Amino acid sequence: MRHIDTLIHAGWVIPVEPENTVLEHHAIAIDDGKIVAVLPSAAAVSQYRATVTHRLATHVLIPGLINTHTHAAMTLLRGFADDLPLEAWLQQRIWPAEHAFVSPDFVADGTKLAIAEMLRSGVTCFNDMYFFPDVAGEVVAQAGIRATVGLIVIDFPTVWAKNADEYLQKAAAVHQQLQAHPLVRTALAPHAPYTVSDEPLRAVAALAEQLDIPIHIHVHETKTEVENSITQYGKRPLARLQELGLLSPRLLAVHMTQLELEEIDMIAKAGVHVLHCPESNLKLASGFCPVSKLLAAGVNVALGTDGTASNDDLDMLGEMRTAALLAKGLSQDASVLPAMQALKMATLNGAKALGIDNITGSLVAGKSADITAIDMHDIETQPIYKPLSHIVYAVGRDKVSDVWVAGRHLLKSRTLTSLDIHDISAKTHLWRDKIASLLPKE
């Protein structure tokens, strides 16, 4: 009998690989932060002796959810700029607030708040884009969650850097600082084609190649963005990015609501990943990402929430449900984006986009023990015919009971183990009192 660190028995295990697999009365054996085996509970008892054993008879175990597009620190701006289109949202509310308040402390406190929310929502990995990525990386490391930290690049001066050269210099320095951490990775994060000019974008492409990291960028988010690009550059943003050498498997293209058929073919051939944020796009009235057409073309589509300033939550379970329902409604085909595809977009597809699908994204032997447990006991999820469908269509994030990242138990019976929720709450209230001064008088 082999001795291991942890054995988790569950009513069901949905490993994502192979697809459409639901394993009843199974267990996951974990040692040294990795999955040793996924096997029937009876066999697990006879083969393994664990230091810690969890018996979750009413739970489903799924791979930890991967939120592929966030602005974590902006969680401090939740509800600050509602019911506005993107341009007004940015120029009239968000940028003035950021100019007034963004600092290392803002980023540290906002990122802690975001991580607390994500862990309690079953998220084990997120892909961020914001200022002071060095600070965000430190918070991620302390919390024990997995993340790709965006190395922001933008044309205009901010509290983080004064010009493109300084953004790129700091990007290389932060990458060097974080590259040895087992849970923290980096990606170059030029904000958008309309905020980053040609030379910095060329430099981003070259530096990404040199450092062997992804490029994370908002692109084709709104009709106005595309029209302005045609006016300024004589071409649509994707065509411009192609000319500048950015269309490749490194590119993580966020939103992509304005796509023509030839552009879908172009990004499919280039291996571009699309990060779909349906709820943010709906709230800002940005448009609709043609997910079913992208998937049919072979494009890897993953899911993200965007920041809470435009979503207003970091709930990936809710994002899965919205993505599935929206795809069905737009295509007028109920078979489009079934539950398995939605779960895959929130797990394995996200891992593929971030280049970590050999580490996480599915529950198979050899991968990291990044696991989310969802309690199906309550009346809201009864009766249970198909647990996989319930995960997408019936479950709320309040049913997430436990979360492990690399085998570490970060959420235990709804209680955070690596973060002080009372300290986070107190600091959030202090920030609220400061930021509220910028709200327009009603």
FITOR-333101 format. One record per residue (C-alpha): x, y negated, z negated; residue number from 1; residue in three letters. Coordinates in Angstrom, 2 decimals. Layout:
# FITOR-333101
- X, Y, Z, NUM, ALA
...
//
This chain:
# FITOR-333101
- 0.00, 0.00, 0.00, 1, MET
- 1.43, -3.37, 1.05, 2, ARG
- 1.47, -6.32, -1.35, 3, HIS
- 0.32, -9.64, 0.16, 4, ILE
- -0.53, -13.12, -1.06, 5, ASP
- -4.24, -13.38, -0.23, 6, THR
- -7.12, -11.22, 0.92, 7, LEU
- -10.39, -12.88, 1.98, 8, ILE
- -13.44, -10.65, 2.38, 9, HIS
- -16.39, -12.16, 4.21, 10, ALA
- -19.81, -11.27, 5.54, 11, GLY
- -18.66, -12.17, 9.04, 12, TRP
- -15.44, -13.19, 10.79, 13, VAL
- -15.57, -15.03, 14.12, 14, ILE
- -11.97, -14.93, 15.38, 15, PRO
- -12.60, -16.86, 18.68, 16, VAL
- -10.17, -14.46, 20.33, 17, GLU
- -11.58, -12.27, 21.82, 18, PRO
- -14.53, -14.45, 22.83, 19, GLU
- -18.05, -13.62, 21.65, 20, ASN
- -16.69, -11.39, 18.88, 21, THR
- -18.46, -11.36, 15.51, 22, VAL
- -16.95, -8.96, 12.99, 23, LEU
- -19.28, -7.95, 10.15, 24, GLU
- -17.94, -7.08, 6.66, 25, HIS
- -14.35, -7.84, 7.58, 26, HIS
- -11.38, -9.28, 5.72, 27, ALA
- -8.39, -11.42, 6.57, 28, ILE
- -5.05, -10.45, 5.06, 29, ALA
- -2.64, -13.35, 4.53, 30, ILE
- 1.02, -13.38, 3.55, 31, ASP
- 3.56, -16.19, 3.60, 32, ASP
- 0.99, -18.52, 5.16, 33, GLY
- 0.24, -16.30, 8.15, 34, LYS
- -2.49, -13.88, 9.11, 35, ILE
- -1.24, -10.32, 8.71, 36, VAL
- -4.42, -8.58, 9.86, 37, ALA
- -8.14, -8.96, 10.49, 38, VAL
- -9.76, -5.65, 9.61, 39, LEU
- -12.83, -4.02, 8.05, 40, PRO
- -13.11, -4.75, 4.35, 41, SER
- -12.99, -1.08, 3.42, 42, ALA
- -9.72, -0.65, 5.30, 43, ALA
- -8.28, -3.81, 3.76, 44, ALA
- -8.89, -2.50, 0.26, 45, VAL
- -7.03, 0.71, 1.02, 46, SER
- -4.11, -0.95, 2.84, 47, GLN
- -3.40, -4.15, 0.89, 48, TYR
- -2.96, -5.25, -2.68, 49, ARG
- -3.31, -9.03, -2.93, 50, ALA
- -2.21, -11.50, -5.56, 51, THR
- -5.46, -13.39, -4.93, 52, VAL
- -8.66, -11.85, -3.58, 53, THR
- -11.73, -13.82, -2.46, 54, HIS
- -15.08, -12.10, -1.94, 55, ARG
- -17.29, -14.29, 0.23, 56, LEU
- -20.11, -11.90, 1.07, 57, ALA
- -22.48, -14.62, 2.32, 58, THR
- -19.87, -16.54, 4.32, 59, HIS
- -18.64, -16.76, 7.89, 60, VAL
- -14.91, -17.25, 8.42, 61, LEU
- -13.91, -19.22, 11.52, 62, ILE
- -10.61, -20.74, 12.65, 63, PRO
- -10.04, -24.13, 11.08, 64, GLY
- -11.64, -26.83, 13.22, 65, LEU
- -9.32, -29.07, 15.25, 66, ILE
- -10.33, -32.72, 15.65, 67, ASN
- -8.38, -33.78, 18.74, 68, THR
- -9.07, -37.52, 18.64, 69, HIS
- -9.10, -39.67, 15.53, 70, THR
- -8.09, -43.06, 14.23, 71, HIS
- -7.88, -41.81, 10.66, 72, ALA
- -7.11, -45.06, 8.85, 73, ALA
- -10.13, -46.69, 10.49, 74, MET
- -12.31, -44.66, 8.15, 75, THR
- -12.08, -47.79, 5.98, 76, LEU
- -14.10, -49.53, 8.75, 77, LEU
- -16.99, -47.07, 8.73, 78, ARG
- -20.19, -48.96, 9.54, 79, GLY
- -18.34, -52.26, 9.98, 80, PHE
- -19.21, -52.76, 13.67, 81, ALA
- -22.40, -50.92, 14.54, 82, ASP
- -24.74, -51.32, 17.52, 83, ASP
- -22.24, -53.07, 19.80, 84, LEU
- -20.84, -52.12, 23.24, 85, PRO
- -17.15, -51.21, 23.36, 86, LEU
- -15.78, -54.57, 24.51, 87, GLU
- -17.67, -56.55, 21.85, 88, ALA
- -16.97, -53.85, 19.27, 89, TRP
- -13.23, -54.19, 19.88, 90, LEU
- -12.84, -57.92, 20.46, 91, GLN
- -15.37, -59.36, 18.04, 92, GLN
- -15.11, -56.96, 15.10, 93, ARG
- -12.36, -54.34, 15.13, 94, ILE
- -9.33, -56.29, 16.34, 95, TRP
- -10.00, -59.25, 13.99, 96, PRO
- -10.40, -56.87, 11.04, 97, ALA
- -7.21, -55.03, 11.95, 98, GLU
- -5.32, -58.32, 12.33, 99, HIS
- -6.44, -59.32, 8.85, 100, ALA
- -5.98, -56.09, 6.95, 101, PHE
- -3.85, -53.42, 8.63, 102, VAL
- -0.79, -52.64, 6.52, 103, SER
- 1.05, -49.57, 5.21, 104, PRO
- -1.35, -49.46, 2.25, 105, ASP
- -4.40, -49.72, 4.55, 106, PHE
- -3.11, -46.82, 6.63, 107, VAL
- -2.21, -44.70, 3.60, 108, ALA
- -5.55, -45.20, 1.86, 109, ASP
- -7.64, -44.90, 5.02, 110, GLY
- -5.83, -41.74, 6.12, 111, THR
- -6.34, -40.12, 2.71, 112, LYS
- -10.04, -40.93, 2.91, 113, LEU
- -10.22, -39.41, 6.40, 114, ALA
- -8.34, -36.25, 5.41, 115, ILE
- -10.62, -35.75, 2.40, 116, ALA
- -13.67, -36.02, 4.66, 117, GLU
- -12.21, -33.74, 7.30, 118, MET
- -11.19, -31.01, 4.87, 119, LEU
- -14.68, -31.07, 3.37, 120, ARG
- -16.00, -30.71, 6.94, 121, SER
- -13.86, -27.66, 7.78, 122, GLY
- -11.15, -29.46, 9.76, 123, VAL
- -7.62, -28.09, 9.36, 124, THR
- -5.85, -30.11, 12.08, 125, CYS
- -6.32, -33.54, 13.63, 126, PHE
- -4.74, -35.59, 16.40, 127, ASN
- -4.38, -39.22, 15.36, 128, ASP
- -3.73, -42.56, 17.04, 129, MET
- -3.01, -45.59, 14.88, 130, TYR
- -0.47, -48.03, 13.52, 131, PHE
- 2.17, -47.06, 10.94, 132, PHE
- 2.35, -43.42, 12.09, 133, PRO
- 5.26, -42.92, 9.69, 134, ASP
- 2.92, -43.64, 6.77, 135, VAL
- 0.20, -41.41, 8.22, 136, ALA
- 2.73, -38.61, 8.61, 137, GLY
- 3.75, -38.88, 4.95, 138, GLU
- 0.11, -38.70, 3.83, 139, VAL
- -0.51, -35.68, 6.06, 140, VAL
- 2.50, -33.89, 4.61, 141, ALA
- 1.41, -34.61, 1.05, 142, GLN
- -2.16, -33.44, 1.69, 143, ALA
- -1.05, -30.21, 3.35, 144, GLY
- -3.29, -30.54, 6.41, 145, ILE
- -1.96, -30.04, 9.95, 146, ARG
- -1.75, -33.06, 12.29, 147, ALA
- -0.30, -34.55, 15.43, 148, THR
- 0.55, -38.16, 14.65, 149, VAL
- 0.22, -40.65, 17.49, 150, GLY
- 3.15, -42.97, 18.22, 151, LEU
- 1.20, -46.03, 19.28, 152, ILE
- 2.20, -48.16, 22.30, 153, VAL
- 0.36, -51.32, 23.32, 154, ILE
- 1.33, -54.49, 25.21, 155, ASP
- 0.51, -57.09, 22.60, 156, PHE
- 2.18, -57.72, 19.24, 157, PRO
- 0.71, -56.22, 16.08, 158, THR
- 1.84, -55.77, 12.51, 159, VAL
- 3.57, -52.56, 13.63, 160, TRP
- 5.65, -53.93, 16.54, 161, ALA
- 6.06, -57.10, 18.57, 162, LYS
- 6.54, -55.75, 22.12, 163, ASN
- 6.66, -52.58, 24.19, 164, ALA
- 10.37, -52.01, 23.58, 165, ASP
- 9.90, -52.11, 19.83, 166, GLU
- 6.88, -49.78, 19.99, 167, TYR
- 8.97, -47.26, 21.94, 168, LEU
- 11.99, -47.62, 19.67, 169, GLN
- 9.82, -47.04, 16.62, 170, LYS
- 8.12, -44.11, 18.35, 171, ALA
- 11.46, -42.36, 18.83, 172, ALA
- 12.46, -43.09, 15.23, 173, ALA
- 9.20, -41.75, 13.75, 174, VAL
- 9.43, -38.65, 15.92, 175, HIS
- 12.93, -38.03, 14.58, 176, GLN
- 11.70, -38.58, 11.01, 177, GLN
- 8.81, -36.11, 11.28, 178, LEU
- 10.02, -33.45, 13.68, 179, GLN
- 11.28, -31.05, 11.02, 180, ALA
- 7.99, -30.85, 9.13, 181, HIS
- 6.16, -27.55, 9.73, 182, PRO
- 2.67, -29.12, 9.75, 183, LEU
- 3.28, -32.52, 11.37, 184, VAL
- 3.89, -33.09, 15.08, 185, ARG
- 3.96, -36.22, 17.18, 186, THR
- 2.51, -37.48, 20.47, 187, ALA
- 3.14, -40.70, 22.32, 188, LEU
- -0.07, -42.72, 22.12, 189, ALA
- -0.36, -45.56, 24.64, 190, PRO
- -3.71, -47.08, 23.71, 191, HIS
- -5.33, -47.31, 27.16, 192, ALA
- -4.51, -48.27, 30.76, 193, PRO
- -6.05, -51.70, 30.19, 194, TYR
- -3.84, -52.47, 27.18, 195, THR
- -0.55, -51.00, 28.44, 196, VAL
- 1.14, -52.31, 31.58, 197, SER
- 3.06, -50.35, 34.21, 198, ASP
- 6.61, -50.49, 32.88, 199, GLU
- 5.74, -49.35, 29.34, 200, PRO
- 3.62, -46.52, 30.81, 201, LEU
- 6.57, -45.38, 32.93, 202, ARG
- 8.73, -45.50, 29.81, 203, ALA
- 6.13, -43.46, 27.91, 204, VAL
- 6.20, -40.77, 30.61, 205, ALA
- 10.00, -40.63, 30.48, 206, ALA
- 10.19, -40.55, 26.66, 207, LEU
- 7.50, -37.86, 26.42, 208, ALA
- 9.55, -35.72, 28.78, 209, GLU
- 12.71, -36.38, 26.80, 210, GLN
- 11.11, -35.56, 23.43, 211, LEU
- 8.90, -32.79, 24.87, 212, ASP
- 5.70, -34.12, 23.27, 213, ILE
- 2.16, -34.91, 24.54, 214, PRO
- 0.76, -38.26, 25.68, 215, ILE
- -2.53, -39.22, 24.00, 216, HIS
- -4.48, -42.03, 25.73, 217, ILE
- -8.02, -43.40, 26.12, 218, HIS
- -8.89, -43.37, 29.81, 219, VAL
- -12.00, -43.84, 31.98, 220, HIS
- -13.96, -44.63, 28.83, 221, GLU
- -16.36, -47.17, 30.33, 222, THR
- -17.60, -48.39, 33.69, 223, LYS
- -16.20, -51.84, 32.88, 224, THR
- -12.71, -50.39, 32.35, 225, GLU
- -12.79, -48.78, 35.79, 226, VAL
- -14.14, -51.92, 37.50, 227, GLU
- -11.52, -54.13, 35.86, 228, ASN
- -8.75, -51.76, 36.93, 229, SER
- -9.92, -51.93, 40.53, 230, ILE
- -9.94, -55.74, 40.32, 231, THR
- -6.49, -55.98, 38.69, 232, GLN
- -4.60, -53.08, 40.29, 233, TYR
- -6.66, -52.19, 43.35, 234, GLY
- -7.19, -48.67, 42.04, 235, LYS
- -9.02, -46.68, 39.38, 236, ARG
- -7.14, -45.97, 36.12, 237, PRO
- -6.51, -42.29, 36.84, 238, LEU
- -5.03, -43.08, 40.25, 239, ALA
- -2.75, -45.63, 38.57, 240, ARG
- -1.68, -43.12, 35.91, 241, LEU
- -0.94, -40.60, 38.65, 242, GLN
- 1.31, -43.10, 40.47, 243, GLU
- 3.11, -43.84, 37.21, 244, LEU
- 3.85, -40.16, 36.60, 245, GLY
- 1.53, -39.51, 33.65, 246, LEU
- -0.80, -36.86, 35.08, 247, LEU
- 0.60, -33.57, 33.81, 248, SER
- -0.13, -30.89, 31.18, 249, PRO
- 1.29, -33.36, 28.63, 250, ARG
- -1.62, -35.77, 29.11, 251, LEU
- -4.46, -35.74, 26.60, 252, LEU
- -7.11, -37.90, 28.26, 253, ALA
- -9.73, -39.15, 25.80, 254, VAL
- -13.37, -39.87, 26.74, 255, HIS
- -13.31, -39.52, 30.55, 256, MET
- -16.93, -40.61, 30.98, 257, THR
- -16.42, -42.12, 34.46, 258, GLN
- -15.23, -39.35, 36.75, 259, LEU
- -15.70, -38.73, 40.45, 260, GLU
- -15.52, -35.22, 41.89, 261, LEU
- -12.10, -35.75, 43.45, 262, GLU
- -10.78, -36.98, 40.12, 263, GLU
- -11.96, -33.80, 38.42, 264, ILE
- -10.09, -31.81, 41.05, 265, ASP
- -7.01, -34.03, 40.57, 266, MET
- -6.81, -33.57, 36.81, 267, ILE
- -7.51, -29.84, 37.11, 268, ALA
- -4.57, -29.43, 39.48, 269, LYS
- -2.35, -31.57, 37.23, 270, ALA
- -3.24, -29.56, 34.10, 271, GLY
- -4.56, -32.60, 32.20, 272, VAL
- -6.46, -31.87, 28.97, 273, HIS
- -9.72, -33.76, 28.30, 274, VAL
- -10.62, -34.75, 24.73, 275, LEU
- -14.41, -35.10, 24.62, 276, HIS
- -15.97, -37.38, 21.96, 277, CYS
- -19.71, -37.15, 22.66, 278, PRO
- -21.09, -38.95, 19.60, 279, GLU
- -18.78, -41.95, 19.89, 280, SER
- -19.57, -42.21, 23.60, 281, ASN
- -23.28, -42.08, 22.87, 282, LEU
- -23.12, -44.68, 20.11, 283, LYS
- -21.07, -47.14, 22.17, 284, LEU
- -23.15, -46.35, 25.27, 285, ALA
- -19.92, -45.67, 27.14, 286, SER
- -21.24, -42.98, 29.45, 287, GLY
- -21.22, -39.20, 29.72, 288, PHE
- -18.22, -36.93, 30.15, 289, CYS
- -19.11, -34.31, 32.83, 290, PRO
- -18.09, -31.41, 30.61, 291, VAL
- -19.79, -28.64, 32.58, 292, SER
- -18.08, -29.75, 35.81, 293, LYS
- -14.71, -30.02, 34.08, 294, LEU
- -15.01, -26.54, 32.61, 295, LEU
- -16.11, -25.14, 35.97, 296, ALA
- -13.00, -26.68, 37.53, 297, ALA
- -10.79, -24.97, 34.95, 298, GLY
- -9.95, -28.07, 32.89, 299, VAL
- -9.20, -27.47, 29.22, 300, ASN
- -11.80, -29.53, 27.30, 301, VAL
- -11.41, -30.01, 23.56, 302, ALA
- -13.52, -31.92, 21.03, 303, LEU
- -12.85, -34.97, 18.90, 304, GLY
- -14.92, -37.29, 16.77, 305, THR
- -13.09, -40.56, 17.53, 306, ASP
- -12.74, -42.83, 14.50, 307, GLY
- -15.49, -43.45, 11.98, 308, THR
- -15.66, -47.10, 13.06, 309, ALA
- -17.38, -45.85, 16.22, 310, SER
- -18.84, -42.50, 15.24, 311, ASN
- -19.46, -42.96, 11.84, 312, ASP
- -18.28, -39.58, 10.62, 313, ASP
- -15.54, -37.00, 11.14, 314, LEU
- -17.95, -34.07, 11.30, 315, ASP
- -16.74, -31.55, 13.88, 316, MET
- -19.64, -29.19, 13.23, 317, LEU
- -21.98, -32.00, 14.22, 318, GLY
- -19.80, -32.82, 17.22, 319, GLU
- -20.09, -29.24, 18.46, 320, MET
- -23.86, -29.36, 18.27, 321, ARG
- -24.04, -32.73, 20.04, 322, THR
- -21.65, -31.60, 22.76, 323, ALA
- -23.66, -28.45, 23.44, 324, ALA
- -27.04, -30.18, 23.48, 325, LEU
- -25.80, -33.10, 25.58, 326, LEU
- -24.25, -30.82, 28.19, 327, ALA
- -27.49, -28.85, 28.46, 328, LYS
- -29.61, -31.97, 28.77, 329, GLY
- -27.41, -33.64, 31.38, 330, LEU
- -27.15, -30.52, 33.54, 331, SER
- -30.79, -29.52, 32.97, 332, GLN
- -29.47, -26.01, 32.38, 333, ASP
- -29.93, -24.43, 28.95, 334, ALA
- -27.18, -21.89, 29.63, 335, SER
- -24.50, -24.57, 29.97, 336, VAL
- -21.97, -24.86, 27.12, 337, LEU
- -23.18, -21.93, 24.99, 338, PRO
- -22.30, -21.64, 21.30, 339, ALA
- -19.09, -19.69, 21.93, 340, MET
- -17.81, -22.34, 24.32, 341, GLN
- -18.60, -25.12, 21.85, 342, ALA
- -16.73, -23.33, 19.04, 343, LEU
- -13.81, -22.66, 21.35, 344, LYS
- -13.66, -26.36, 22.29, 345, MET
- -13.44, -27.19, 18.58, 346, ALA
- -10.72, -24.64, 17.83, 347, THR
- -8.60, -22.85, 20.42, 348, LEU
- -9.02, -25.45, 23.18, 349, ASN
- -7.90, -28.15, 20.75, 350, GLY
- -4.87, -26.08, 19.83, 351, ALA
- -4.04, -25.64, 23.54, 352, LYS
- -4.29, -29.38, 24.15, 353, ALA
- -1.88, -30.06, 21.27, 354, LEU
- 0.50, -27.30, 22.37, 355, GLY
- 0.03, -25.27, 19.18, 356, ILE
- -2.22, -22.43, 20.36, 357, ASP
- 0.57, -19.99, 19.47, 358, ASN
- 0.23, -21.23, 15.87, 359, ILE
- -3.46, -21.90, 15.27, 360, THR
- -6.90, -22.07, 16.91, 361, GLY
- -7.95, -18.44, 16.44, 362, SER
- -7.90, -15.80, 13.73, 363, LEU
- -5.41, -13.25, 15.01, 364, VAL
- -2.44, -11.55, 13.42, 365, ALA
- 0.73, -13.64, 13.55, 366, GLY
- -0.99, -17.03, 13.61, 367, LYS
- -1.09, -19.46, 10.73, 368, SER
- -3.82, -18.86, 8.16, 369, ALA
- -5.84, -21.97, 9.08, 370, ASP
- -9.31, -20.84, 8.05, 371, ILE
- -12.69, -22.38, 7.31, 372, THR
- -15.35, -20.59, 5.25, 373, ALA
- -19.01, -21.51, 5.77, 374, ILE
- -21.65, -20.34, 3.32, 375, ASP
- -24.75, -19.00, 5.09, 376, MET
- -26.65, -18.19, 1.90, 377, HIS
- -28.90, -21.24, 1.64, 378, ASP
- -32.43, -21.44, 2.98, 379, ILE
- -31.42, -23.83, 5.79, 380, GLU
- -29.54, -21.04, 7.55, 381, THR
- -32.04, -18.21, 7.02, 382, GLN
- -32.81, -15.87, 8.68, 383, PRO
- -29.51, -14.94, 10.34, 384, ILE
- -29.68, -13.12, 13.65, 385, TYR
- -26.58, -14.53, 15.35, 386, LYS
- -24.03, -16.16, 13.01, 387, PRO
- -22.13, -17.64, 15.96, 388, LEU
- -25.19, -19.57, 17.14, 389, SER
- -25.89, -20.74, 13.61, 390, HIS
- -22.40, -22.25, 13.34, 391, ILE
- -23.16, -24.54, 16.29, 392, VAL
- -26.90, -25.16, 16.02, 393, TYR
- -27.93, -24.76, 12.37, 394, ALA
- -25.05, -25.34, 9.98, 395, VAL
- -24.20, -28.69, 8.38, 396, GLY
- -20.81, -29.61, 7.00, 397, ARG
- -22.17, -29.38, 3.46, 398, ASP
- -22.08, -25.59, 3.95, 399, LYS
- -18.27, -25.62, 4.25, 400, VAL
- -17.11, -24.13, 0.97, 401, SER
- -13.42, -23.32, 1.41, 402, ASP
- -10.53, -24.28, 3.68, 403, VAL
- -7.02, -22.88, 3.97, 404, TRP
- -4.14, -24.42, 5.95, 405, VAL
- -1.09, -22.20, 6.41, 406, ALA
- -2.53, -20.05, 3.66, 407, GLY
- -2.79, -22.91, 1.18, 408, ARG
- -6.23, -23.27, -0.39, 409, HIS
- -6.96, -26.98, 0.21, 410, LEU
- -10.73, -26.84, -0.37, 411, LEU
- -11.92, -24.46, -3.06, 412, LYS
- -15.67, -24.18, -3.63, 413, SER
- -16.11, -27.72, -2.21, 414, ARG
- -13.34, -29.11, -4.45, 415, THR
- -10.22, -30.66, -2.91, 416, LEU
- -7.02, -29.24, -4.39, 417, THR
- -4.36, -31.49, -2.85, 418, SER
- -6.09, -34.87, -2.99, 419, LEU
- -7.51, -36.91, -5.87, 420, ASP
- -11.02, -37.70, -4.70, 421, ILE
- -11.64, -40.14, -7.57, 422, HIS
- -8.53, -42.18, -6.74, 423, ASP
- -9.50, -42.18, -3.05, 424, ILE
- -12.99, -43.37, -3.88, 425, SER
- -11.75, -46.17, -6.16, 426, ALA
- -9.31, -47.48, -3.54, 427, LYS
- -11.98, -47.26, -0.84, 428, THR
- -14.28, -49.50, -2.89, 429, HIS
- -11.47, -52.05, -3.29, 430, LEU
- -10.93, -52.13, 0.48, 431, TRP
- -14.65, -52.47, 1.05, 432, ARG
- -14.78, -55.58, -1.12, 433, ASP
- -11.91, -57.15, 0.85, 434, LYS
- -13.10, -56.23, 4.35, 435, ILE
- -16.72, -57.22, 3.73, 436, ALA
- -15.63, -60.87, 3.75, 437, SER
- -15.27, -60.66, 7.55, 438, LEU
- -18.83, -59.53, 8.19, 439, LEU
- -20.97, -62.21, 9.86, 440, PRO
- -23.57, -63.82, 7.64, 441, LYS
- -27.07, -62.60, 8.35, 442, GLU
//
